[in-house]
Amino acid sequence: MFETPLRKLVILGMDKLKQGKGPLIAKTVAATMLVVFSSIVYGAMEIGKRSREGGAVNSTDEVLMANLMLEASLMGFSLFLAMMTDRLHYYIKELYSTREDLENAIRLNKDREEDRKSRAMEETKETKDYPLKLKTKDRSY
């Protein structure tokens, strides 16, 4: 996935859609499409059963069956794409938050490492100066 302004715009649109009344509307539309899809599949099964029982295939039934199959495939494909788009949006959002958390952890780790190094340098300076302090104390006696 490449960084493009269009992708950012689509992700922002998906975020806005999922806020407020958006999820309710999307779920209602998806449920309606699922009911219509199941109705289409049921009708196609009825036509198929009728042609198997009668033996001879009616040309009207063939046209109706082809039409129902096209409608069912379009409806199923659009439901599948909607589900995949929703999951992809969720994973992209999780990726951004995980990436941000990782950057914050790396930054915090670098800050702690720099603090450790500065403390270690101060301690080494103090240990280098320690013998000089002892010598000056010995001379004062």
Z-matrix of the N, CA and C atoms (Angstrom, degrees):
N
C 1 1.449
C 2 1.528 1 108.22
N 3 1.320 2 114.84 1 131.19
C 4 1.445 3 120.73 2 -176.34
C 5 1.516 4 110.23 3 -103.19
N 6 1.324 5 115.28 4 150.13
C 7 1.458 6 121.13 5 176.11
C 8 1.530 7 108.79 6 -74.02
N 9 1.296 8 116.51 7 112.79
C 10 1.463 9 120.60 8 176.32
C 11 1.515 10 108.38 9 -136.04
N 12 1.327 11 117.24 10 152.74
C 13 1.462 12 119.23 11 177.04
C 14 1.535 13 112.08 12 -63.24
N 15 1.333 14 116.15 13 -31.94
C 16 1.465 15 119.29 14 179.92
C 17 1.527 16 110.72 15 -65.46
N 18 1.342 17 116.69 16 -40.87
C 19 1.463 18 119.99 17 179.19
C 20 1.525 19 110.61 18 -63.85
N 21 1.335 20 116.32 19 -42.28
C 22 1.466 21 119.39 20 178.29
C 23 1.523 22 110.78 21 -62.37
N 24 1.322 23 116.34 22 -39.54
C 25 1.458 24 120.69 23 179.08
C 26 1.523 25 111.15 24 -65.39
N 27 1.325 26 117.12 25 -41.57
C 28 1.466 27 120.72 26 178.96
C 29 1.522 28 110.66 27 -65.47
N 30 1.332 29 117.52 28 -41.33
C 31 1.464 30 120.56 29 179.52
C 32 1.525 31 110.32 30 -65.93
N 33 1.325 32 117.34 31 -40.54
C 34 1.467 33 119.55 32 176.04
C 35 1.520 34 111.15 33 -62.22
N 36 1.337 35 116.50 34 -41.62
C 37 1.468 36 120.01 35 177.60
C 38 1.515 37 112.08 36 -62.64
N 39 1.335 38 116.80 37 -40.76
C 40 1.468 39 120.63 38 177.68
C 41 1.525 40 110.79 39 -64.93
N 42 1.348 41 117.06 40 -38.93
C 43 1.463 42 120.19 41 177.72
C 44 1.519 43 110.78 42 -61.85
N 45 1.321 44 116.23 43 -44.52
C 46 1.465 45 120.22 44 179.65
C 47 1.526 46 111.42 45 -65.95
N 48 1.330 47 116.48 46 -36.49
C 49 1.455 48 120.26 47 179.95
C 50 1.523 49 111.33 48 -65.92
N 51 1.340 50 116.15 49 -34.43
C 52 1.461 51 119.99 50 -177.05
C 53 1.524 52 113.01 51 -82.74
N 54 1.324 53 117.69 52 -3.86
C 55 1.456 54 120.78 53 177.63
C 56 1.518 55 109.82 54 -98.20
N 57 1.301 56 116.94 55 151.34
C 58 1.457 57 121.87 56 175.59
C 59 1.513 58 112.62 57 71.88
N 60 1.339 59 116.13 58 -126.52
C 61 1.461 60 121.64 59 -177.21
C 62 1.525 61 112.53 60 -88.26
N 63 1.311 62 117.48 61 -3.61
C 64 1.461 63 121.95 62 -177.55
C 65 1.515 64 114.56 63 -56.72
N 66 1.344 65 119.23 64 -49.32
C 67 1.468 66 119.38 65 -179.16
C 68 1.523 67 112.73 66 -62.05
N 69 1.320 68 117.15 67 -37.01
C 70 1.462 69 120.60 68 179.35
C 71 1.526 70 110.53 69 -64.43
N 72 1.309 71 116.49 70 -44.02
C 73 1.465 72 120.53 71 179.99
C 74 1.527 73 110.37 72 -66.27
N 75 1.340 74 116.50 73 -43.21
C 76 1.470 75 119.96 74 -179.58
C 77 1.523 76 111.05 75 -63.23
N 78 1.331 77 117.19 76 -40.95
C 79 1.465 78 120.12 77 179.22
C 80 1.527 79 111.01 78 -67.56
N 81 1.329 80 117.05 79 -36.83
C 82 1.458 81 120.46 80 178.38
C 83 1.525 82 110.66 81 -65.59
N 84 1.322 83 116.78 82 -44.01
C 85 1.470 84 120.50 83 178.73
C 86 1.530 85 110.08 84 -63.88
N 87 1.330 86 116.88 85 -42.65
C 88 1.461 87 120.28 86 179.53
C 89 1.528 88 111.25 87 -63.56
N 90 1.332 89 116.99 88 -40.94
C 91 1.468 90 120.28 89 178.81
C 92 1.525 91 110.63 90 -65.08
N 93 1.329 92 117.04 91 -41.10
C 94 1.462 93 120.71 92 178.14
C 95 1.529 94 110.49 93 -63.27
N 96 1.329 95 116.73 94 -43.74
C 97 1.460 96 119.88 95 179.06
C 98 1.531 97 111.11 96 -64.12
N 99 1.328 98 116.81 97 -36.49
C 100 1.464 99 120.43 98 177.85
C 101 1.522 100 111.41 99 -65.40
N 102 1.330 101 117.28 100 -40.04
C 103 1.466 102 120.70 101 178.08
C 104 1.526 103 110.44 102 -65.71
N 105 1.326 104 116.94 103 -43.89
C 106 1.472 105 120.66 104 178.68
C 107 1.528 106 109.92 105 -63.84
N 108 1.333 107 117.13 106 -40.96
C 109 1.456 108 121.71 107 178.02
C 110 1.524 109 111.37 108 -60.44
N 111 1.340 110 116.38 109 -46.07
C 112 1.469 111 118.94 110 179.44
C 113 1.527 112 111.24 111 -66.07
N 114 1.335 113 118.10 112 -34.56
C 115 1.462 114 121.43 113 176.30
C 116 1.528 115 110.87 114 -64.41
N 117 1.309 116 117.09 115 -41.90
C 118 1.461 117 121.39 116 179.41
C 119 1.534 118 110.21 117 -64.20
N 120 1.334 119 116.15 118 -44.56
C 121 1.468 120 120.16 119 179.96
C 122 1.523 121 110.23 120 -63.90
N 123 1.330 122 117.75 121 -39.84
C 124 1.463 123 121.35 122 178.69
C 125 1.529 124 110.65 123 -63.35
N 126 1.348 125 116.51 124 -43.43
C 127 1.472 126 120.27 125 178.05
C 128 1.517 127 111.85 126 -62.07
N 129 1.329 128 116.50 127 -40.91
C 130 1.467 129 120.07 128 178.89
C 131 1.519 130 110.55 129 -65.41
N 132 1.331 131 116.97 130 -37.96
C 133 1.460 132 120.10 131 178.29
C 134 1.528 133 111.21 132 -66.64
N 135 1.321 134 117.87 133 -36.95
C 136 1.466 135 121.83 134 177.45
C 137 1.526 136 110.99 135 -64.31
N 138 1.334 137 116.10 136 -43.46
C 139 1.465 138 119.28 137 179.09
C 140 1.527 139 109.85 138 -65.02
N 141 1.331 140 117.15 139 -41.78
C 142 1.464 141 121.03 140 178.34
C 143 1.519 142 112.06 141 -62.41
N 144 1.340 143 116.96 142 -40.65
C 145 1.463 144 121.26 143 179.28
C 146 1.534 145 110.55 144 -66.68
N 147 1.328 146 116.27 145 -39.11
C 148 1.462 147 120.98 146 179.57
C 149 1.527 148 110.68 147 -64.78
N 150 1.336 149 116.54 148 -39.84
C 151 1.470 150 119.04 149 -179.36
C 152 1.535 151 111.18 150 -71.56
N 153 1.316 152 117.40 151 -31.62
C 154 1.466 153 120.33 152 178.28
C 155 1.530 154 111.33 153 -72.16
N 156 1.330 155 116.40 154 -36.21
C 157 1.473 156 119.60 155 -179.30
C 158 1.522 157 112.00 156 -73.79
N 159 1.310 158 116.92 157 -40.68
C 160 1.462 159 120.94 158 -175.77
C 161 1.506 160 113.64 159 -77.72
N 162 1.302 161 117.55 160 -26.12
C 163 1.460 162 120.20 161 -179.46
C 164 1.515 163 111.57 162 90.89
N 165 1.326 164 118.97 163 -58.77
C 166 1.459 165 121.98 164 -179.34
C 167 1.527 166 108.57 165 -84.69
N 168 1.331 167 115.18 166 138.56
C 169 1.462 168 120.09 167 -179.10
C 170 1.526 169 108.42 168 -94.48
N 171 1.305 170 116.16 169 125.61
C 172 1.454 171 122.86 170 178.63
C 173 1.533 172 108.27 171 -81.67
N 174 1.330 173 117.17 172 141.32
C 175 1.469 174 120.34 173 -179.13
C 176 1.527 175 111.32 174 -66.85
N 177 1.314 176 116.88 175 -32.07
C 178 1.467 177 120.36 176 177.18
C 179 1.530 178 109.89 177 -65.20
N 180 1.328 179 116.56 178 -41.79
C 181 1.456 180 120.39 179 178.34
C 182 1.531 181 111.43 180 -64.33
N 183 1.327 182 116.42 181 -35.52
C 184 1.463 183 119.74 182 177.90
C 185 1.524 184 111.17 183 -64.05
N 186 1.327 185 116.34 184 -43.47
C 187 1.467 186 120.65 185 179.76
C 188 1.523 187 110.07 186 -66.40
N 189 1.341 188 116.28 187 -43.60
C 190 1.467 189 119.60 188 178.40
C 191 1.527 190 111.37 189 -62.75
N 192 1.327 191 116.56 190 -41.13
C 193 1.459 192 120.63 191 179.80
C 194 1.525 193 111.08 192 -64.15
N 195 1.318 194 117.62 193 -43.22
C 196 1.462 195 120.96 194 178.46
C 197 1.524 196 110.93 195 -63.10
N 198 1.338 197 116.00 196 -42.68
C 199 1.457 198 120.45 197 178.63
C 200 1.535 199 110.89 198 -63.05
N 201 1.330 200 116.80 199 -44.84
C 202 1.462 201 120.38 200 179.72
C 203 1.526 202 111.77 201 -65.54
N 204 1.321 203 116.80 202 -37.66
C 205 1.461 204 119.58 203 178.34
C 206 1.532 205 111.43 204 -65.69
N 207 1.326 206 116.58 205 -40.24
C 208 1.464 207 119.66 206 176.93
C 209 1.529 208 110.97 207 -64.05
N 210 1.327 209 116.63 208 -43.94
C 211 1.461 210 120.23 209 178.55
C 212 1.526 211 111.13 210 -62.93
N 213 1.330 212 116.47 211 -43.53
C 214 1.466 213 120.57 212 -179.03
C 215 1.529 214 111.11 213 -64.87
N 216 1.318 215 117.02 214 -41.93
C 217 1.464 216 118.85 215 -179.67
C 218 1.520 217 110.81 216 -67.62
N 219 1.326 218 117.84 217 -39.40
C 220 1.461 219 120.65 218 177.79
C 221 1.525 220 110.65 219 -65.00
N 222 1.313 221 117.24 220 -44.52
C 223 1.460 222 121.10 221 -179.35
C 224 1.531 223 110.90 222 -65.26
N 225 1.321 224 116.75 223 -44.56
C 226 1.464 225 119.83 224 179.06
C 227 1.510 226 112.48 225 -64.38
N 228 1.314 227 116.36 226 -40.77
C 229 1.458 228 120.99 227 179.25
C 230 1.522 229 110.97 228 -64.89
N 231 1.332 230 117.64 229 -42.10
C 232 1.464 231 120.21 230 179.45
C 233 1.528 232 111.05 231 -68.00
N 234 1.332 233 118.62 232 -36.63
C 235 1.467 234 120.56 233 175.05
C 236 1.527 235 110.59 234 -63.75
N 237 1.322 236 116.40 235 -42.85
C 238 1.457 237 120.88 236 178.66
C 239 1.530 238 111.20 237 -62.25
N 240 1.329 239 117.24 238 -45.23
C 241 1.463 240 120.52 239 179.41
C 242 1.527 241 111.74 240 -64.15
N 243 1.328 242 116.78 241 -38.49
C 244 1.470 243 119.56 242 178.06
C 245 1.525 244 110.67 243 -63.28
N 246 1.321 245 116.76 244 -42.79
C 247 1.458 246 120.71 245 178.64
C 248 1.530 247 110.90 246 -64.84
N 249 1.313 248 117.40 247 -43.30
C 250 1.461 249 120.71 248 180.00
C 251 1.530 250 111.60 249 -66.07
N 252 1.323 251 117.31 250 -38.89
C 253 1.461 252 121.11 251 177.86
C 254 1.516 253 110.72 252 -63.51
N 255 1.320 254 116.55 253 -42.01
C 256 1.458 255 120.81 254 179.06
C 257 1.520 256 110.89 255 -62.78
N 258 1.320 257 117.73 256 -46.43
C 259 1.471 258 121.17 257 -179.75
C 260 1.525 259 110.99 258 -66.37
N 261 1.331 260 117.30 259 -39.54
C 262 1.456 261 120.82 260 179.24
C 263 1.525 262 110.41 261 -63.25
N 264 1.310 263 116.61 262 -41.73
C 265 1.463 264 120.76 263 177.08
C 266 1.522 265 110.41 264 -60.80
N 267 1.320 266 117.16 265 -43.09
C 268 1.465 267 121.45 266 179.57
C 269 1.525 268 110.57 267 -62.21
N 270 1.332 269 117.20 268 -44.42
C 271 1.459 270 120.28 269 -178.16
C 272 1.522 271 112.11 270 -69.25
N 273 1.317 272 118.09 271 -36.00
C 274 1.465 273 120.86 272 176.90
C 275 1.522 274 109.92 273 -65.18
N 276 1.320 275 116.72 274 -42.02
C 277 1.456 276 120.85 275 178.46
C 278 1.539 277 110.33 276 -63.33
N 279 1.326 278 117.31 277 -42.53
C 280 1.463 279 121.11 278 177.25
C 281 1.526 280 110.90 279 -64.57
N 282 1.318 281 117.04 280 -38.27
C 283 1.456 282 120.93 281 178.63
C 284 1.514 283 110.86 282 -62.42
N 285 1.336 284 117.67 283 -44.34
C 286 1.453 285 121.01 284 178.56
C 287 1.521 286 111.12 285 -61.42
N 288 1.328 287 117.51 286 -45.46
C 289 1.467 288 119.45 287 -178.79
C 290 1.531 289 110.83 288 -67.35
N 291 1.326 290 117.66 289 -38.57
C 292 1.465 291 120.36 290 178.25
C 293 1.521 292 110.90 291 -66.16
N 294 1.321 293 116.34 292 -41.30
C 295 1.463 294 120.70 293 178.59
C 296 1.533 295 110.57 294 -63.21
N 297 1.331 296 116.50 295 -40.43
C 298 1.460 297 120.76 296 178.36
C 299 1.526 298 111.01 297 -65.85
N 300 1.329 299 117.63 298 -42.06
C 301 1.459 300 121.35 299 177.17
C 302 1.518 301 111.23 300 -62.78
N 303 1.335 302 116.98 301 -40.13
C 304 1.457 303 121.36 302 178.67
C 305 1.523 304 111.08 303 -64.15
N 306 1.324 305 117.30 304 -43.15
C 307 1.463 306 120.81 305 178.45
C 308 1.520 307 110.80 306 -62.89
N 309 1.340 308 117.34 307 -40.36
C 310 1.465 309 120.64 308 177.83
C 311 1.527 310 110.88 309 -64.84
N 312 1.329 311 117.04 310 -40.37
C 313 1.463 312 120.38 311 179.23
C 314 1.528 313 110.76 312 -66.32
N 315 1.324 314 117.69 313 -41.04
C 316 1.463 315 121.04 314 178.20
C 317 1.522 316 110.40 315 -63.90
N 318 1.331 317 116.81 316 -42.77
C 319 1.454 318 121.13 317 178.94
C 320 1.537 319 110.52 318 -62.58
N 321 1.325 320 116.75 319 -43.76
C 322 1.459 321 121.16 320 178.54
C 323 1.525 322 110.97 321 -64.43
N 324 1.318 323 116.74 322 -39.98
C 325 1.464 324 120.99 323 178.08
C 326 1.529 325 111.02 324 -63.86
N 327 1.320 326 117.86 325 -41.21
C 328 1.460 327 121.05 326 178.17
C 329 1.519 328 111.06 327 -64.07
N 330 1.345 329 116.39 328 -41.27
C 331 1.459 330 119.84 329 178.38
C 332 1.529 331 111.00 330 -62.22
N 333 1.317 332 116.76 331 -43.12
C 334 1.466 333 120.22 332 178.70
C 335 1.525 334 111.03 333 -65.65
N 336 1.318 335 116.69 334 -38.38
C 337 1.468 336 120.68 335 179.04
C 338 1.521 337 110.40 336 -65.05
N 339 1.330 338 117.30 337 -41.48
C 340 1.460 339 120.99 338 177.90
C 341 1.517 340 110.55 339 -64.56
N 342 1.338 341 117.94 340 -40.05
C 343 1.464 342 121.25 341 176.71
C 344 1.526 343 110.46 342 -62.08
N 345 1.329 344 116.50 343 -43.53
C 346 1.465 345 120.84 344 179.17
C 347 1.529 346 110.95 345 -61.61
N 348 1.324 347 116.02 346 -42.68
C 349 1.468 348 119.88 347 -179.62
C 350 1.521 349 110.88 348 -65.69
N 351 1.329 350 116.87 349 -42.23
C 352 1.467 351 119.23 350 179.96
C 353 1.522 352 110.76 351 -66.35
N 354 1.313 353 118.50 352 -38.51
C 355 1.470 354 121.47 353 176.03
C 356 1.521 355 110.78 354 -64.83
N 357 1.326 356 115.79 355 -41.56
C 358 1.462 357 119.38 356 179.30
C 359 1.527 358 110.54 357 -63.93
N 360 1.320 359 118.13 358 -39.15
C 361 1.460 360 121.40 359 178.37
C 362 1.518 361 110.68 360 -66.31
N 363 1.330 362 117.46 361 -40.08
C 364 1.461 363 120.79 362 177.68
C 365 1.518 364 110.73 363 -64.35
N 366 1.322 365 115.87 364 -40.86
C 367 1.463 366 119.40 365 179.19
C 368 1.525 367 111.32 366 -66.15
N 369 1.327 368 117.00 367 -38.79
C 370 1.470 369 118.76 368 178.54
C 371 1.516 370 110.49 369 -67.55
N 372 1.316 371 118.53 370 -35.54
C 373 1.467 372 120.81 371 176.71
C 374 1.525 373 109.99 372 -64.91
N 375 1.330 374 115.67 373 -41.58
C 376 1.459 375 119.54 374 179.72
C 377 1.524 376 110.92 375 -66.27
N 378 1.317 377 117.50 376 -40.31
C 379 1.467 378 119.27 377 179.69
C 380 1.526 379 111.36 378 -69.50
N 381 1.336 380 117.81 379 -31.13
C 382 1.471 381 119.99 380 175.72
C 383 1.522 382 110.53 381 -69.04
N 384 1.320 383 117.37 382 -36.91
C 385 1.457 384 121.78 383 -179.47
C 386 1.525 385 111.95 384 -79.00
N 387 1.291 386 119.11 385 -15.80
C 388 1.465 387 123.24 386 -175.08
C 389 1.531 388 112.92 387 -61.92
N 390 1.347 389 119.97 388 -45.42
C 391 1.471 390 118.48 389 177.57
C 392 1.528 391 112.88 390 -61.96
N 393 1.326 392 118.30 391 -34.28
C 394 1.465 393 121.09 392 177.77
C 395 1.522 394 110.22 393 -65.80
N 396 1.309 395 117.36 394 -38.30
C 397 1.465 396 121.24 395 178.41
C 398 1.519 397 110.34 396 -65.46
N 399 1.339 398 116.34 397 -39.27
C 400 1.461 399 119.72 398 178.93
C 401 1.533 400 111.14 399 -65.29
N 402 1.329 401 117.21 400 -40.86
C 403 1.457 402 121.00 401 -179.94
C 404 1.525 403 111.12 402 -63.94
N 405 1.339 404 115.15 403 -40.50
C 406 1.462 405 118.21 404 179.74
C 407 1.525 406 110.19 405 -68.87
N 408 1.283 407 119.18 406 -33.59
C 409 1.451 408 122.09 407 177.74
C 410 1.522 409 110.73 408 -69.49
N 411 1.321 410 117.48 409 -37.69
C 412 1.457 411 121.27 410 179.63
C 413 1.547 412 110.28 411 -66.52
N 414 1.276 413 119.91 412 -35.91
C 415 1.446 414 123.52 413 -178.58
C 416 1.531 415 111.92 414 -72.36
N 417 1.308 416 115.74 415 -26.56
C 418 1.446 417 118.04 416 -179.42
C 419 1.517 418 111.55 417 -71.37
N 420 1.310 419 120.75 418 -19.77
C 421 1.468 420 123.13 419 -179.23
C 422 1.466 421 109.65 420 -78.90
